[in-house]
Amino acid sequence: MKRFCILIVLLLTSFFAFAQPGGPAPIDTVKLWPDGAPNAFTIPGPDSGFIVFRAHEYEEAFLEVYPAKNPNGLCVIMCPGGAYIMESQTYEGRDMKDWFNARGITYCMLQYRLPVGHHEVPLSDAEQAMRVMRAKSKELGITKIGIAGNSAGGHLAASLATMYSSPETRPDFQFLMYPVITMEESFTNQLSRDALLGKNPSQELVDKYSCEKNVTEDTPPAFIFLCSDDTAVPPANSLRYYEQLINHGVSATMHIYPSGGHGFGWQDSMIYKASWVRDLEDWLRLVVEKL
């Protein structure tokens, strides 16, 4: 009897602990293509020339949605990095949700399908993610939706910001962390380029997915940050993108820290984390909220 009473107390304690306000934000996992994607494909074998060993882990595109408890109108859709051969969904994905939620921002992590010979697929998933969140805007108190990404996820975010197909899929702002921007061989990330476009893409395809070549006056405002010692994605990626944004009259903010390398995401080991997080918060408050 005593053990039974203790068990009941423990169960009730657990229940009330999880029921208390201020706990983890509720999560809604939304399939982007519940009836099947219009550009569905069969993942090829290893003899295809593409790196396919983890592609089956990302066969289905979905959003993890973390609504803000006290929404300020903003929503961020995050695209994790991973060179288009995998996705770093922890420290480049869902680990950031609490920081955004605490500031009234609904946070979403996008699991996009890997291309493996189908370059149009990740971008189509990002566009569908925008459509899904636009449809949820009223119920979640959202007025502006931004796209964000790390590394190759930054390339996907910048691709959406420069190649959106309709007003509905145009992001209101973009936030890029050490992004791959170009597919030009001289300063791209070669692994990302090969995974997205293949080993011998045409110049037309290279130009199409070189985001710096697709900036227009209607490209959404950008916040970019990176490190000078990034050897995986040369800083020239961000510098050329920033230059084109400015040349086209697009509001752009860029922060370059002296060290930190590449791929640190939300990890505390990045010694300038407090600085870039503060810079991002200022930009969201002073620029994005006033759009």
ABEGO torsion letter per residue (X at the ends): XAAAAAAAAAAAAAAAAAABBGBBBBBBBBBABAAEBAABBBBBBAAAGBBAAAAAAAABBBBBBBBBABBAGBBBBBBBBGGGABBBABAABAAAAAAAAAAGBBBBBBBBBBAGGBAAAAAAAAAAAAAAAAAAAAAAGBABBBBBBBEAAAAAAAAAAAABABAAABBABBBBBGBBABABAAABBAAAAAAAAEABBBAAAAAAABAAAABBAABBBBBBBBBAABAABBAAAAAAAAAAAAAAGBBBBBBBBABGEBGAEABAABAAAAAAAAAAAAAAAAAAAAX
